[in-house]
């Protein structure tokens, strides 16, 4: 019985993220310390793969958190980054804007 309840509540939690407007609001209100966990969750859920590819969302978040998008010249510098436990630099998984957001966060 408990496993049924757990899978049902997990399914309900996924429903919240499936509504784009709700997901965008949640993401906008996250503090920087929680982004890695949330982005890891989003990218690991096939149903939510559109969010790591949403360049306009991550551009908006860069301006919101860092007051501007990342300087274009920084794209070509080899700067240290954190290991996030998944390949966040793969262009098939994440847009350039998300990659730059995560680099700015580092």
Helices and strands as residue ranges (DSSP letters): H 2-18, H 20-29, G 32-34, H 35-44, G 46-48, G 51-53, H 55-66, G 72-76, H 96-105
